[in-house]
Amino acid sequence: MKRIIILLAVLGCATTTLACSSDGDGDGLGSECSSADRSGYPAAPYGISRGATIESFVLPTASGGTFDLQAVHANGENHTLLISTAAGWCTACIAEQPELQSLATRYGDAGLVVAVSVFQDGDFVAATESYARSWRDDHNLSIPVLVDSEFIMSAYYDESLTPLTMLVDLNDMQIIYSSTGFDRTTVESIIDSRACVFEGVE
């Protein structure tokens, strides 16, 4: 009888573990299935690659406020962050803006936070709040447009390969995807695979 009880307990644990893996490939992206403690920002060490915890930052926004990563993490209704970089000279960035807005519209109510971080204007001059407002208005964005005048996001990629596209799990603040350029199919596939969060989104 003891053996049966132990076996059932083991099987129960295994089932729970499998249910919380995002897509069965062992990549460890399933923390969205659990109730994370968001009472404080995850401690160091921080990193810049997939699987690392992203360091907290605060950037001004085009609307005159701030985008505080610690506050975004603390909000339990937020589950995934999609952040992209942009510059006025980057034609790929310009083409990407409707896609970012579309993803925010589709998944925003389910916990996806989308933000674009503008770091330079068309003359390679550091972005200002005024330029960020123009970027927001010119591209009809309702998502946060961040003013990264010191280009802190450059730590995560090569500027010449702008834009950066990054997905962060807001439960544990781990980077789950990071790539240069923007591949809507890949990004949306990863978002869709996080079924514990985005189940039922159409």
C-alpha positions as a printed Julia matrix, in Angstrom:
202×3 Matrix{Float64}:
  0.0    0.0     0.0
  2.84   2.39    0.87
  4.41   1.75   -2.53
  1.16   2.68   -4.31
  0.85   5.92   -2.32
  4.45   6.9    -3.04
  4.04   6.11   -6.74
  0.89   8.21   -6.95
  2.66  11.1    -5.23
  5.58  10.93   -7.69
  3.23  10.81  -10.66
  1.31  13.76   -9.29
  4.48  15.84   -9.03
  5.54  14.88  -12.55
  2.13  15.83  -13.93
  2.32  19.23  -12.23
  5.8   19.83  -13.63
  4.73  18.96  -17.17
  1.66  21.16  -16.95
  3.81  24.15  -16.18
  6.28  23.78  -19.02
  5.35  26.1   -21.83
  5.79  23.93  -24.89
  7.4   20.69  -23.84
 10.86  21.39  -25.21
 12.46  21.84  -21.8
 13.3   25.51  -22.24
 12.02  26.48  -18.8
  9.64  29.18  -19.96
  6.69  27.95  -17.93
  6.91  30.06  -14.78
  3.73  31.83  -15.86
  1.82  28.79  -14.58
  2.77  29.43  -10.98
  1.89  32.19   -8.55
  5.04  34.29   -8.36
  6.0   36.42   -5.38
  6.06  39.98   -6.71
  6.59  41.75   -3.39
 10.09  42.77   -4.49
 12.18  42.86   -7.64
 14.3   39.71   -8.2
 17.81  40.03   -6.78
 21.05  40.0    -8.76
 22.84  38.51  -10.61
 21.42  40.14  -13.71
 22.26  39.35  -17.3
 21.64  40.25  -20.92
 20.95  36.93  -22.61
 18.08  34.47  -22.78
 17.36  32.9   -19.39
 18.98  35.76  -17.44
 17.15  38.1   -15.1
 16.9   41.58  -16.59
 18.11  44.44  -14.42
 15.45  46.96  -13.41
 15.43  50.36  -15.1
 13.37  53.54  -15.18
 12.97  55.58  -18.37
 10.93  58.72  -19.11
  8.05  58.39  -21.53
  6.64  60.49  -24.34
  3.65  61.36  -22.15
  5.86  62.95  -19.48
  5.67  60.04  -17.05
  8.08  57.19  -16.38
  8.26  53.53  -17.31
  9.47  51.8   -14.14
 10.31  48.14  -14.74
  9.99  47.39  -11.03
  6.42  48.77  -11.04
  5.57  46.8   -14.18
  6.78  43.64  -12.41
  4.84  44.44   -9.23
  1.52  44.63  -11.09
  0.14  41.11  -10.91
 -2.07  41.69  -13.95
  1.04  41.98  -16.14
  2.5   38.7   -17.36
  4.8   39.3   -20.33
  6.78  42.32  -21.52
  7.55  42.9   -25.18
 10.06  45.7   -25.56
 11.57  46.91  -28.81
 14.12  49.58  -29.61
 13.79  52.2   -32.33
 15.57  55.11  -33.97
 14.46  57.67  -36.54
 17.02  56.45  -39.07
 15.87  52.81  -38.79
 13.45  51.91  -41.59
 12.84  48.45  -40.08
 11.78  50.14  -36.83
  9.27  52.3   -38.67
  7.78  49.24  -40.37
  7.53  47.45  -37.02
  5.39  50.01  -35.19
  1.96  48.87  -36.51
  2.9   45.29  -35.57
  3.73  46.31  -31.99
  0.46  48.2   -31.7
 -1.44  45.24  -33.13
  0.05  42.84  -30.56
 -0.75  45.25  -27.74
 -4.35  45.49  -28.95
 -4.71  41.72  -29.22
 -3.02  40.63  -26.0
 -3.02  43.71  -23.78
 -6.09  42.78  -21.76
 -4.54  39.36  -21.09
 -1.38  40.77  -19.54
  0.99  41.6   -22.4
  2.84  44.89  -21.89
  4.3   46.34  -25.11
  6.75  49.26  -25.12
  9.07  50.84  -27.68
 12.3   52.48  -26.53
 13.42  55.3   -28.85
 17.1   56.19  -28.54
 17.97  58.4   -31.52
 16.25  60.64  -34.06
 16.79  60.57  -37.82
 20.06  62.52  -37.49
 21.58  60.07  -34.99
 21.03  62.57  -32.16
 19.92  61.26  -28.76
 16.15  61.07  -28.48
 14.27  63.68  -26.46
 10.8   63.64  -24.94
  9.63  65.88  -27.78
 10.95  63.45  -30.39
  9.36  60.51  -28.58
  6.01  62.33  -28.66
  6.4   62.86  -32.4
  7.24  59.16  -32.81
  4.13  58.19  -30.82
  1.86  60.53  -32.76
  3.3   59.82  -36.2
  2.79  56.07  -35.71
 -0.55  56.32  -33.87
  0.73  54.4   -30.84
 -1.13  53.86  -27.59
  1.73  51.79  -26.16
  4.37  53.44  -23.94
  7.07  55.19  -25.97
 10.22  55.39  -23.86
 12.94  58.02  -24.13
 16.27  56.18  -23.97
 18.59  59.17  -24.51
 21.49  57.34  -22.84
 20.71  54.18  -24.82
 20.73  51.79  -21.87
 19.22  49.11  -24.09
 22.46  48.99  -26.07
 23.74  46.56  -23.41
 21.52  43.9   -24.95
 22.54  44.03  -28.62
 24.56  45.65  -31.41
 23.14  49.09  -32.29
 23.82  48.56  -35.99
 21.33  45.67  -35.92
 18.44  47.77  -34.56
 15.7   46.99  -33.69
 16.07  44.74  -30.7
 13.0   42.65  -29.87
 12.89  41.22  -26.35
 10.3   39.25  -24.39
 10.5   39.14  -20.6
  8.53  36.94  -18.19
  7.14  39.47  -15.7
  6.75  36.83  -12.99
 10.48  36.23  -12.54
 11.87  38.94  -14.88
 13.76  36.41  -16.97
 14.49  37.15  -20.64
 12.64  34.5   -22.63
 13.45  35.78  -26.11
 15.91  38.28  -27.56
 16.6   38.91  -31.21
 17.52  41.67  -33.62
 14.94  42.56  -36.22
 11.27  41.73  -35.78
  9.68  38.42  -36.7
  5.94  38.71  -35.97
  5.38  34.98  -36.5
  8.02  33.98  -33.97
  7.05  36.58  -31.39
  3.36  35.73  -31.61
  4.13  32.01  -31.47
  6.0   32.48  -28.19
  3.19  34.58  -26.76
  0.61  32.0   -27.83
  2.7   29.18  -26.32
  2.36  30.78  -22.89
 -1.1   29.24  -22.64
 -1.35  29.62  -18.87
 -1.4   33.38  -19.42
 -2.95  33.96  -22.83
 -5.48  31.13  -23.0
 -8.64  32.21  -24.78
 -7.14  35.2   -26.62
 -8.53  35.4   -30.14
